[in-house]
Amino acid sequence: MDLEEQREALLQAALPHVVFDGWSEVTLRAACRDLGMGVEAAMSAFPGGPQDLVEAFSTWADREMLVRLADLPLEEMRVRERVSAGVRLRLEVLAPHREAVRRSLSFLALPQNATLGPRLLWRSADCLWYAAGDRATDYNHYSKRILLSGVLSTTTLYWLEDRSEDFADTHAFLERRIDEVLKVGGRFGKTMGRMLDLPDRLMQRRSRSPLRRRMRGLGVR
């Protein structure tokens, strides 16, 4: 197996053990035993240990979500519908591994993993927006991902405790969150725009000040 195949095999072998041993070195070693693989190979595939394994789990969920999303008639759907479908599909991918998701949230809450969780959440939101057709490069690029990160995190937490049939309550919760984001997003985008325009407005005011006019009159730029 090449490196990517090793990583995929180890992740899938590790998932049943995560339920009992969490995202740990113990889980990684158990996955090695199940595959008949040396621990050295596992360390080569995941040099960061459990942190790398959790990241691989999140990346795998993103990738599977994108594959399933590509099978939908996206060109016939509104952007809002694409985003909603993407979140649903990601949870669908994770459904067989709910306890592993729960364990990953506990793992990411540890102080030493403080930066990993937000980075993975941002990456998932970025994948989803890009799949939905967003190509913004201005401040909207960041505001959309910040807002969707909030939707992803709160919906996932709700989903973990949802006992309704086919996760109907989670789907309703998701739609409410998206409605709220659409309302907040308009105000947030305008505020961000004003903030980014602020330096230009300040420069314009400075250029109109008496001192700046005198300096320009003396040839000082």
Buried (B, 14 or more C-beta within 10 A) or exposed (E): EEEEEBBBBBBBBBBBBBBEBBBBBEBBBBBBEBBEBEEEBBBEBBEEBBBBBBBBBBBBBBEBBBEBBEEBEBEEBEEBBBBBBBBBBBBBBBEEBBBBBBBBBEBBEEEEBEEBBEEBBBBBBBBBBEBBEBEEEEBBBEBBBBBBBBBBBEBBBBBBEBEEEEBEBBBEBBEEBBEEBEEEBEEBBEEBBEEEEEEEEEEEEEEEEEEBEEEEEEEEE
